[in-house]
Amino acid sequence: MKPTMDQHNDFLAHKPIEGVRFEHNDYVRIVAGKHKGKNGSLVSVEELGEDPLFVLELETGFDTRIRQSQIEHVDF
C-alpha cells in the first residue's frame, strides 16, 4: 500500500508510522539481498504494510529500493 501524503510527510518529520521501524535519514546496513553488507541512509518510504519498502541512498551515492526486513540500524 502506498503511503498517503500525510504518512510520507510524517516519515520525513521523524513521526512514528505504524509498522515502520525506521525514520528518514536513519543510517542502516543491508543484511540480506543483492547489496548485503552495504550501508546507507533512508530517503523515503515507498510502500507500507507487512514489510515496508524504502528508498535507500547507498554510501556510493546510488539509490536502491529495500524492504524493512533486509536492513538493520548501524550502531556507532
PDB file of N, CA, C and O in Angstrom:
ATOM      1  N   MET A   1       0.842  -1.169   0.000  1.00  0.00           N
ATOM      2  CA  MET A   1       0.000   0.000   0.000  1.00  0.00           C
ATOM      3  C   MET A   1       0.896   1.245   0.000  1.00  0.00           C
ATOM      4  O   MET A   1       1.812   1.361   0.815  1.00  0.00           O
ATOM      5  N   LYS A   2       0.626   2.151  -0.904  1.00  0.00           N
ATOM      6  CA  LYS A   2       1.369   3.411  -0.983  1.00  0.00           C
ATOM      7  C   LYS A   2       1.029   4.288   0.222  1.00  0.00           C
ATOM      8  O   LYS A   2      -0.126   4.337   0.646  1.00  0.00           O
ATOM      9  N   PRO A   3       2.027   4.980   0.775  1.00  0.00           N
ATOM     10  CA  PRO A   3       1.725   5.892   1.877  1.00  0.00           C
ATOM     11  C   PRO A   3       0.944   7.106   1.381  1.00  0.00           C
ATOM     12  O   PRO A   3       1.117   7.550   0.247  1.00  0.00           O
ATOM     13  N   THR A   4       0.097   7.624   2.237  1.00  0.00           N
ATOM     14  CA  THR A   4      -0.593   8.875   1.924  1.00  0.00           C
ATOM     15  C   THR A   4       0.421  10.016   1.999  1.00  0.00           C
ATOM     16  O   THR A   4       1.531   9.830   2.497  1.00  0.00           O
ATOM     17  N   MET A   5       0.049  11.173   1.515  1.00  0.00           N
ATOM     18  CA  MET A   5       0.932  12.339   1.610  1.00  0.00           C
ATOM     19  C   MET A   5       1.239  12.652   3.071  1.00  0.00           C
ATOM     20  O   MET A   5       2.369  13.011   3.403  1.00  0.00           O
ATOM     21  N   ASP A   6       0.232  12.518   3.953  1.00  0.00           N
ATOM     22  CA  ASP A   6       0.455  12.750   5.383  1.00  0.00           C
ATOM     23  C   ASP A   6       1.459  11.754   5.949  1.00  0.00           C
ATOM     24  O   ASP A   6       2.336  12.138   6.723  1.00  0.00           O
ATOM     25  N   GLN A   7       1.346  10.484   5.577  1.00  0.00           N
ATOM     26  CA  GLN A   7       2.287   9.475   6.063  1.00  0.00           C
ATOM     27  C   GLN A   7       3.693   9.738   5.533  1.00  0.00           C
ATOM     28  O   GLN A   7       4.672   9.589   6.265  1.00  0.00           O
ATOM     29  N   HIS A   8       3.794  10.125   4.279  1.00  0.00           N
ATOM     30  CA  HIS A   8       5.100  10.454   3.711  1.00  0.00           C
ATOM     31  C   HIS A   8       5.720  11.630   4.468  1.00  0.00           C
ATOM     32  O   HIS A   8       6.906  11.607   4.797  1.00  0.00           O
ATOM     33  N   ASN A   9       4.916  12.648   4.738  1.00  0.00           N
ATOM     34  CA  ASN A   9       5.404  13.805   5.493  1.00  0.00           C
ATOM     35  C   ASN A   9       5.776  13.426   6.919  1.00  0.00           C
ATOM     36  O   ASN A   9       6.751  13.946   7.462  1.00  0.00           O
ATOM     37  N   ASP A  10       5.008  12.519   7.537  1.00  0.00           N
ATOM     38  CA  ASP A  10       5.347  12.035   8.876  1.00  0.00           C
ATOM     39  C   ASP A  10       6.707  11.348   8.868  1.00  0.00           C
ATOM     40  O   ASP A  10       7.509  11.544   9.782  1.00  0.00           O
ATOM     41  N   PHE A  11       6.971  10.542   7.841  1.00  0.00           N
ATOM     42  CA  PHE A  11       8.269   9.867   7.737  1.00  0.00           C
ATOM     43  C   PHE A  11       9.391  10.901   7.673  1.00  0.00           C
ATOM     44  O   PHE A  11      10.397  10.774   8.371  1.00  0.00           O
ATOM     45  N   LEU A  12       9.220  11.909   6.848  1.00  0.00           N
ATOM     46  CA  LEU A  12      10.246  12.947   6.708  1.00  0.00           C
ATOM     47  C   LEU A  12      10.423  13.754   7.990  1.00  0.00           C
ATOM     48  O   LEU A  12      11.512  14.258   8.261  1.00  0.00           O
ATOM     49  N   ALA A  13       9.350  13.879   8.784  1.00  0.00           N
ATOM     50  CA  ALA A  13       9.377  14.652  10.030  1.00  0.00           C
ATOM     51  C   ALA A  13       9.746  13.795  11.240  1.00  0.00           C
ATOM     52  O   ALA A  13       9.684  14.272  12.373  1.00  0.00           O
ATOM     53  N   HIS A  14      10.127  12.544  11.018  1.00  0.00           N
ATOM     54  CA  HIS A  14      10.522  11.621  12.093  1.00  0.00           C
ATOM     55  C   HIS A  14       9.381  11.324  13.061  1.00  0.00           C
ATOM     56  O   HIS A  14       9.608  11.095  14.249  1.00  0.00           O
ATOM     57  N   LYS A  15       8.146  11.329  12.541  1.00  0.00           N
ATOM     58  CA  LYS A  15       6.987  10.955  13.351  1.00  0.00           C
ATOM     59  C   LYS A  15       6.702   9.474  13.135  1.00  0.00           C
ATOM     60  O   LYS A  15       6.876   8.974  12.024  1.00  0.00           O
ATOM     61  N   PRO A  16       6.267   8.763  14.175  1.00  0.00           N
ATOM     62  CA  PRO A  16       6.024   7.322  14.044  1.00  0.00           C
ATOM     63  C   PRO A  16       4.927   6.994  13.033  1.00  0.00           C
ATOM     64  O   PRO A  16       3.920   7.694  12.926  1.00  0.00           O
ATOM     65  N   ILE A  17       5.153   5.911  12.297  1.00  0.00           N
ATOM     66  CA  ILE A  17       4.157   5.347  11.387  1.00  0.00           C
ATOM     67  C   ILE A  17       4.016   3.883  11.773  1.00  0.00           C
ATOM     68  O   ILE A  17       5.010   3.162  11.868  1.00  0.00           O
ATOM     69  N   GLU A  18       2.797   3.448  11.993  1.00  0.00           N
ATOM     70  CA  GLU A  18       2.556   2.070  12.411  1.00  0.00           C
ATOM     71  C   GLU A  18       3.214   1.087  11.443  1.00  0.00           C
ATOM     72  O   GLU A  18       3.028   1.165  10.229  1.00  0.00           O
ATOM     73  N   GLY A  19       3.990   0.158  12.014  1.00  0.00           N
ATOM     74  CA  GLY A  19       4.640  -0.881  11.223  1.00  0.00           C
ATOM     75  C   GLY A  19       5.976  -0.492  10.623  1.00  0.00           C
ATOM     76  O   GLY A  19       6.651  -1.326  10.022  1.00  0.00           O
ATOM     77  N   VAL A  20       6.370   0.778  10.781  1.00  0.00           N
ATOM     78  CA  VAL A  20       7.645   1.255  10.230  1.00  0.00           C
ATOM     79  C   VAL A  20       8.626   1.449  11.386  1.00  0.00           C
ATOM     80  O   VAL A  20       8.389   2.254  12.287  1.00  0.00           O
ATOM     81  N   ARG A  21       9.737   0.694  11.348  1.00  0.00           N
ATOM     82  CA  ARG A  21      10.717   0.724  12.437  1.00  0.00           C
ATOM     83  C   ARG A  21      11.808   1.773  12.250  1.00  0.00           C
ATOM     84  O   ARG A  21      12.619   1.987  13.151  1.00  0.00           O
ATOM     85  N   PHE A  22      11.838   2.419  11.107  1.00  0.00           N
ATOM     86  CA  PHE A  22      12.918   3.341  10.791  1.00  0.00           C
ATOM     87  C   PHE A  22      12.378   4.733  10.499  1.00  0.00           C
ATOM     88  O   PHE A  22      11.183   4.919  10.267  1.00  0.00           O
ATOM     89  N   GLU A  23      13.294   5.719  10.516  1.00  0.00           N
ATOM     90  CA  GLU A  23      12.944   7.107  10.238  1.00  0.00           C
ATOM     91  C   GLU A  23      13.791   7.632   9.084  1.00  0.00           C
ATOM     92  O   GLU A  23      14.798   7.034   8.705  1.00  0.00           O
ATOM     93  N   HIS A  24      13.363   8.748   8.545  1.00  0.00           N
ATOM     94  CA  HIS A  24      14.111   9.426   7.487  1.00  0.00           C
ATOM     95  C   HIS A  24      15.556   9.673   7.932  1.00  0.00           C
ATOM     96  O   HIS A  24      15.806  10.106   9.057  1.00  0.00           O
ATOM     97  N   ASN A  25      16.484   9.396   7.044  1.00  0.00           N
ATOM     98  CA  ASN A  25      17.923   9.586   7.253  1.00  0.00           C
ATOM     99  C   ASN A  25      18.546   8.599   8.225  1.00  0.00           C
ATOM    100  O   ASN A  25      19.722   8.748   8.555  1.00  0.00           O
ATOM    101  N   ASP A  26      17.811   7.596   8.700  1.00  0.00           N
ATOM    102  CA  ASP A  26      18.445   6.570   9.529  1.00  0.00           C
ATOM    103  C   ASP A  26      19.564   5.923   8.726  1.00  0.00           C
ATOM    104  O   ASP A  26      19.411   5.638   7.538  1.00  0.00           O
ATOM    105  N   TYR A  27      20.694   5.697   9.395  1.00  0.00           N
ATOM    106  CA  TYR A  27      21.844   5.040   8.774  1.00  0.00           C
ATOM    107  C   TYR A  27      21.708   3.547   9.045  1.00  0.00           C
ATOM    108  O   TYR A  27      21.661   3.118  10.198  1.00  0.00           O
ATOM    109  N   VAL A  28      21.646   2.765   7.977  1.00  0.00           N
ATOM    110  CA  VAL A  28      21.362   1.337   8.108  1.00  0.00           C
ATOM    111  C   VAL A  28      22.352   0.497   7.303  1.00  0.00           C
ATOM    112  O   VAL A  28      23.039   0.991   6.410  1.00  0.00           O
ATOM    113  N   ARG A  29      22.399  -0.782   7.649  1.00  0.00           N
ATOM    114  CA  ARG A  29      23.187  -1.782   6.924  1.00  0.00           C
ATOM    115  C   ARG A  29      22.223  -2.768   6.285  1.00  0.00           C
ATOM    116  O   ARG A  29      21.227  -3.160   6.892  1.00  0.00           O
ATOM    117  N   ILE A  30      22.523  -3.161   5.073  1.00  0.00           N
ATOM    118  CA  ILE A  30      21.726  -4.166   4.383  1.00  0.00           C
ATOM    119  C   ILE A  30      22.200  -5.539   4.841  1.00  0.00           C
ATOM    120  O   ILE A  30      23.387  -5.853   4.757  1.00  0.00           O
ATOM    121  N   VAL A  31      21.262  -6.359   5.329  1.00  0.00           N
ATOM    122  CA  VAL A  31      21.606  -7.668   5.887  1.00  0.00           C
ATOM    123  C   VAL A  31      21.159  -8.824   4.999  1.00  0.00           C
ATOM    124  O   VAL A  31      21.440  -9.982   5.307  1.00  0.00           O
ATOM    125  N   ALA A  32      20.471  -8.528   3.909  1.00  0.00           N
ATOM    126  CA  ALA A  32      20.011  -9.585   3.000  1.00  0.00           C
ATOM    127  C   ALA A  32      19.818  -9.000   1.607  1.00  0.00           C
ATOM    128  O   ALA A  32      19.502  -7.821   1.445  1.00  0.00           O
ATOM    129  N   GLY A  33      20.014  -9.849   0.615  1.00  0.00           N
ATOM    130  CA  GLY A  33      19.760  -9.432  -0.760  1.00  0.00           C
ATOM    131  C   GLY A  33      21.010  -9.029  -1.514  1.00  0.00           C
ATOM    132  O   GLY A  33      22.133  -9.229  -1.051  1.00  0.00           O
ATOM    133  N   LYS A  34      20.792  -8.465  -2.673  1.00  0.00           N
ATOM    134  CA  LYS A  34      21.843  -8.134  -3.638  1.00  0.00           C
ATOM    135  C   LYS A  34      22.933  -7.217  -3.074  1.00  0.00           C
ATOM    136  O   LYS A  34      24.101  -7.364  -3.432  1.00  0.00           O
ATOM    137  N   HIS A  35      22.572  -6.288  -2.212  1.00  0.00           N
ATOM    138  CA  HIS A  35      23.530  -5.308  -1.684  1.00  0.00           C
ATOM    139  C   HIS A  35      23.950  -5.613  -0.238  1.00  0.00           C
ATOM    140  O   HIS A  35      24.383  -4.716   0.485  1.00  0.00           O
ATOM    141  N   LYS A  36      23.822  -6.861   0.172  1.00  0.00           N
ATOM    142  CA  LYS A  36      24.153  -7.262   1.551  1.00  0.00           C
ATOM    143  C   LYS A  36      25.538  -6.749   1.946  1.00  0.00           C
ATOM    144  O   LYS A  36      26.503  -6.869   1.191  1.00  0.00           O
ATOM    145  N   GLY A  37      25.610  -6.166   3.164  1.00  0.00           N
ATOM    146  CA  GLY A  37      26.865  -5.662   3.701  1.00  0.00           C
ATOM    147  C   GLY A  37      27.112  -4.188   3.425  1.00  0.00           C
ATOM    148  O   GLY A  37      28.018  -3.596   4.012  1.00  0.00           O
ATOM    149  N   LYS A  38      26.325  -3.584   2.543  1.00  0.00           N
ATOM    150  CA  LYS A  38      26.494  -2.163   2.235  1.00  0.00           C
ATOM    151  C   LYS A  38      25.668  -1.319   3.198  1.00  0.00           C
ATOM    152  O   LYS A  38      24.665  -1.777   3.747  1.00  0.00           O
ATOM    153  N   ASN A  39      26.107  -0.079   3.391  1.00  0.00           N
ATOM    154  CA  ASN A  39      25.437   0.857   4.289  1.00  0.00           C
ATOM    155  C   ASN A  39      24.877   2.031   3.506  1.00  0.00           C
ATOM    156  O   ASN A  39      25.293   2.310   2.381  1.00  0.00           O
ATOM    157  N   GLY A  40      23.922   2.714   4.129  1.00  0.00           N
ATOM    158  CA  GLY A  40      23.366   3.909   3.514  1.00  0.00           C
ATOM    159  C   GLY A  40      22.340   4.566   4.416  1.00  0.00           C
ATOM    160  O   GLY A  40      22.128   4.148   5.554  1.00  0.00           O
ATOM    161  N   SER A  41      21.707   5.603   3.887  1.00  0.00           N
ATOM    162  CA  SER A  41      20.712   6.377   4.631  1.00  0.00           C
ATOM    163  C   SER A  41      19.357   6.292   3.945  1.00  0.00           C
ATOM    164  O   SER A  41      19.261   6.333   2.719  1.00  0.00           O
ATOM    165  N   LEU A  42      18.314   6.173   4.757  1.00  0.00           N
ATOM    166  CA  LEU A  42      16.961   6.064   4.220  1.00  0.00           C
ATOM    167  C   LEU A  42      16.469   7.418   3.723  1.00  0.00           C
ATOM    168  O   LEU A  42      16.554   8.425   4.426  1.00  0.00           O
ATOM    169  N   VAL A  43      15.955   7.419   2.501  1.00  0.00           N
ATOM    170  CA  VAL A  43      15.495   8.641   1.846  1.00  0.00           C
ATOM    171  C   VAL A  43      13.983   8.787   1.952  1.00  0.00           C
ATOM    172  O   VAL A  43      13.479   9.861   2.281  1.00  0.00           O
ATOM    173  N   SER A  44      13.257   7.700   1.673  1.00  0.00           N
ATOM    174  CA  SER A  44      11.792   7.772   1.702  1.00  0.00           C
ATOM    175  C   SER A  44      11.202   6.389   1.917  1.00  0.00           C
ATOM    176  O   SER A  44      11.870   5.370   1.744  1.00  0.00           O
ATOM    177  N   VAL A  45       9.932   6.381   2.299  1.00  0.00           N
ATOM    178  CA  VAL A  45       9.180   5.135   2.406  1.00  0.00           C
ATOM    179  C   VAL A  45       8.240   5.098   1.202  1.00  0.00           C
ATOM    180  O   VAL A  45       7.487   6.042   0.962  1.00  0.00           O
ATOM    181  N   GLU A  46       8.291   3.990   0.444  1.00  0.00           N
ATOM    182  CA  GLU A  46       7.542   3.867  -0.806  1.00  0.00           C
ATOM    183  C   GLU A  46       6.283   3.019  -0.667  1.00  0.00           C
ATOM    184  O   GLU A  46       5.299   3.245  -1.371  1.00  0.00           O
ATOM    185  N   GLU A  47       6.312   2.047   0.239  1.00  0.00           N
ATOM    186  CA  GLU A  47       5.161   1.169   0.485  1.00  0.00           C
ATOM    187  C   GLU A  47       5.072   0.895   1.969  1.00  0.00           C
ATOM    188  O   GLU A  47       6.086   0.793   2.659  1.00  0.00           O
ATOM    189  N   LEU A  48       3.844   0.778   2.453  1.00  0.00           N
ATOM    190  CA  LEU A  48       3.586   0.384   3.832  1.00  0.00           C
ATOM    191  C   LEU A  48       3.019  -1.026   3.818  1.00  0.00           C
ATOM    192  O   LEU A  48       2.792  -1.597   2.751  1.00  0.00           O
ATOM    193  N   GLY A  49       2.792  -1.584   4.992  1.00  0.00           N
ATOM    194  CA  GLY A  49       2.226  -2.920   5.077  1.00  0.00           C
ATOM    195  C   GLY A  49       3.110  -3.819   5.909  1.00  0.00           C
ATOM    196  O   GLY A  49       3.851  -3.357   6.776  1.00  0.00           O
ATOM    197  N   GLU A  50       3.024  -5.105   5.638  1.00  0.00           N
ATOM    198  CA  GLU A  50       3.734  -6.105   6.432  1.00  0.00           C
ATOM    199  C   GLU A  50       5.253  -5.924   6.392  1.00  0.00           C
ATOM    200  O   GLU A  50       5.921  -6.143   7.403  1.00  0.00           O
ATOM    201  N   ASP A  51       5.802  -5.534   5.257  1.00  0.00           N
ATOM    202  CA  ASP A  51       7.247  -5.353   5.092  1.00  0.00           C
ATOM    203  C   ASP A  51       7.487  -4.094   4.253  1.00  0.00           C
ATOM    204  O   ASP A  51       7.674  -4.178   3.040  1.00  0.00           O
ATOM    205  N   PRO A  52       7.479  -2.918   4.913  1.00  0.00           N
ATOM    206  CA  PRO A  52       7.585  -1.660   4.178  1.00  0.00           C
ATOM    207  C   PRO A  52       8.790  -1.618   3.225  1.00  0.00           C
ATOM    208  O   PRO A  52       9.812  -2.266   3.451  1.00  0.00           O
ATOM    209  N   LEU A  53       8.629  -0.837   2.162  1.00  0.00           N
ATOM    210  CA  LEU A  53       9.663  -0.662   1.146  1.00  0.00           C
ATOM    211  C   LEU A  53      10.189   0.766   1.223  1.00  0.00           C
ATOM    212  O   LEU A  53       9.418   1.724   1.265  1.00  0.00           O
ATOM    213  N   PHE A  54      11.518   0.893   1.242  1.00  0.00           N
ATOM    214  CA  PHE A  54      12.179   2.192   1.351  1.00  0.00           C
ATOM    215  C   PHE A  54      13.050   2.456   0.133  1.00  0.00           C
ATOM    216  O   PHE A  54      13.432   1.534  -0.586  1.00  0.00           O
ATOM    217  N   VAL A  55      13.359   3.727  -0.086  1.00  0.00           N
ATOM    218  CA  VAL A  55      14.460   4.102  -0.965  1.00  0.00           C
ATOM    219  C   VAL A  55      15.645   4.378  -0.047  1.00  0.00           C
ATOM    220  O   VAL A  55      15.554   5.165   0.895  1.00  0.00           O
ATOM    221  N   LEU A  56      16.754   3.714  -0.342  1.00  0.00           N
ATOM    222  CA  LEU A  56      17.975   3.818   0.451  1.00  0.00           C
ATOM    223  C   LEU A  56      19.075   4.391  -0.429  1.00  0.00           C
ATOM    224  O   LEU A  56      19.357   3.860  -1.503  1.00  0.00           O
ATOM    225  N   GLU A  57      19.698   5.475   0.027  1.00  0.00           N
ATOM    226  CA  GLU A  57      20.857   6.010  -0.679  1.00  0.00           C
ATOM    227  C   GLU A  57      22.101   5.335  -0.121  1.00  0.00           C
ATOM    228  O   GLU A  57      22.462   5.532   1.039  1.00  0.00           O
ATOM    229  N   LEU A  58      22.747   4.541  -0.956  1.00  0.00           N
ATOM    230  CA  LEU A  58      23.959   3.840  -0.550  1.00  0.00           C
ATOM    231  C   LEU A  58      25.111   4.828  -0.392  1.00  0.00           C
ATOM    232  O   LEU A  58      25.059   5.940  -0.918  1.00  0.00           O
ATOM    233  N   GLU A  59      26.155   4.417   0.337  1.00  0.00           N
ATOM    234  CA  GLU A  59      27.326   5.272   0.516  1.00  0.00           C
ATOM    235  C   GLU A  59      27.973   5.636  -0.819  1.00  0.00           C
ATOM    236  O   GLU A  59      28.670   6.647  -0.911  1.00  0.00           O
ATOM    237  N   THR A  60      27.754   4.835  -1.840  1.00  0.00           N
ATOM    238  CA  THR A  60      28.304   5.096  -3.171  1.00  0.00           C
ATOM    239  C   THR A  60      27.564   6.223  -3.882  1.00  0.00           C
ATOM    240  O   THR A  60      28.016   6.707  -4.920  1.00  0.00           O
ATOM    241  N   GLY A  61      26.419   6.644  -3.322  1.00  0.00           N
ATOM    242  CA  GLY A  61      25.614   7.691  -3.931  1.00  0.00           C
ATOM    243  C   GLY A  61      24.463   7.169  -4.768  1.00  0.00           C
ATOM    244  O   GLY A  61      23.600   7.938  -5.191  1.00  0.00           O
ATOM    245  N   PHE A  62      24.443   5.865  -5.010  1.00  0.00           N
ATOM    246  CA  PHE A  62      23.356   5.266  -5.778  1.00  0.00           C
ATOM    247  C   PHE A  62      22.174   4.963  -4.866  1.00  0.00           C
ATOM    248  O   PHE A  62      22.352   4.721  -3.672  1.00  0.00           O
ATOM    249  N   ASP A  63      20.969   4.977  -5.427  1.00  0.00           N
ATOM    250  CA  ASP A  63      19.752   4.638  -4.695  1.00  0.00           C
ATOM    251  C   ASP A  63      19.327   3.219  -5.026  1.00  0.00           C
ATOM    252  O   ASP A  63      19.511   2.741  -6.146  1.00  0.00           O
ATOM    253  N   THR A  64      18.753   2.554  -4.027  1.00  0.00           N
ATOM    254  CA  THR A  64      18.166   1.241  -4.236  1.00  0.00           C
ATOM    255  C   THR A  64      16.888   1.163  -3.423  1.00  0.00           C
ATOM    256  O   THR A  64      16.718   1.886  -2.442  1.00  0.00           O
ATOM    257  N   ARG A  65      16.001   0.289  -3.833  1.00  0.00           N
ATOM    258  CA  ARG A  65      14.770   0.037  -3.072  1.00  0.00           C
ATOM    259  C   ARG A  65      15.014  -1.194  -2.213  1.00  0.00           C
ATOM    260  O   ARG A  65      15.554  -2.195  -2.683  1.00  0.00           O
ATOM    261  N   ILE A  66      14.612  -1.110  -0.954  1.00  0.00           N
ATOM    262  CA  ILE A  66      14.938  -2.170   0.002  1.00  0.00           C
ATOM    263  C   ILE A  66      13.787  -2.363   0.986  1.00  0.00           C
ATOM    264  O   ILE A  66      13.147  -1.398   1.403  1.00  0.00           O
ATOM    265  N   ARG A  67      13.532  -3.609   1.349  1.00  0.00           N
ATOM    266  CA  ARG A  67      12.481  -3.941   2.320  1.00  0.00           C
ATOM    267  C   ARG A  67      12.999  -3.775   3.745  1.00  0.00           C
ATOM    268  O   ARG A  67      14.190  -3.927   4.015  1.00  0.00           O
ATOM    269  N   GLN A  68      12.079  -3.461   4.644  1.00  0.00           N
ATOM    270  CA  GLN A  68      12.420  -3.289   6.053  1.00  0.00           C
ATOM    271  C   GLN A  68      13.112  -4.528   6.616  1.00  0.00           C
ATOM    272  O   GLN A  68      14.030  -4.410   7.428  1.00  0.00           O
ATOM    273  N   SER A  69      12.684  -5.705   6.193  1.00  0.00           N
ATOM    274  CA  SER A  69      13.260  -6.952   6.703  1.00  0.00           C
ATOM    275  C   SER A  69      14.698  -7.171   6.241  1.00  0.00           C
ATOM    276  O   SER A  69      15.373  -8.071   6.741  1.00  0.00           O
ATOM    277  N   GLN A  70      15.177  -6.366   5.297  1.00  0.00           N
ATOM    278  CA  GLN A  70      16.525  -6.530   4.752  1.00  0.00           C
ATOM    279  C   GLN A  70      17.541  -5.559   5.349  1.00  0.00           C
ATOM    280  O   GLN A  70      18.702  -5.553   4.940  1.00  0.00           O
ATOM    281  N   ILE A  71      17.118  -4.736   6.312  1.00  0.00           N
ATOM    282  CA  ILE A  71      18.025  -3.729   6.866  1.00  0.00           C
ATOM    283  C   ILE A  71      18.006  -3.738   8.387  1.00  0.00           C
ATOM    284  O   ILE A  71      17.067  -4.219   9.022  1.00  0.00           O
ATOM    285  N   GLU A  72      19.090  -3.180   8.953  1.00  0.00           N
ATOM    286  CA  GLU A  72      19.173  -3.006  10.406  1.00  0.00           C
ATOM    287  C   GLU A  72      19.889  -1.689  10.688  1.00  0.00           C
ATOM    288  O   GLU A  72      20.672  -1.208   9.868  1.00  0.00           O
ATOM    289  N   HIS A  73      19.613  -1.112  11.858  1.00  0.00           N
ATOM    290  CA  HIS A  73      20.309   0.111  12.266  1.00  0.00           C
ATOM    291  C   HIS A  73      21.795  -0.173  12.423  1.00  0.00           C
ATOM    292  O   HIS A  73      22.188  -1.264  12.835  1.00  0.00           O
ATOM    293  N   VAL A  74      22.611   0.809  12.093  1.00  0.00           N
ATOM    294  CA  VAL A  74      24.050   0.719  12.314  1.00  0.00           C
ATOM    295  C   VAL A  74      24.347   1.434  13.622  1.00  0.00           C
ATOM    296  O   VAL A  74      23.990   2.599  13.801  1.00  0.00           O
ATOM    297  N   ASP A  75      25.000   0.730  14.530  1.00  0.00           N
ATOM    298  CA  ASP A  75      25.415   1.325  15.804  1.00  0.00           C
ATOM    299  C   ASP A  75      26.810   1.911  15.639  1.00  0.00           C
ATOM    300  O   ASP A  75      27.713   1.264  15.109  1.00  0.00           O
ATOM    301  N   PHE A  76      26.970   3.138  16.098  1.00  0.00           N
ATOM    302  CA  PHE A  76      28.283   3.793  16.007  1.00  0.00           C
ATOM    303  C   PHE A  76      29.072   3.551  17.259  1.00  0.00           C
ATOM    304  O   PHE A  76      30.204   4.020  17.375  1.00  0.00           O
TER     305      PHE A  76
END
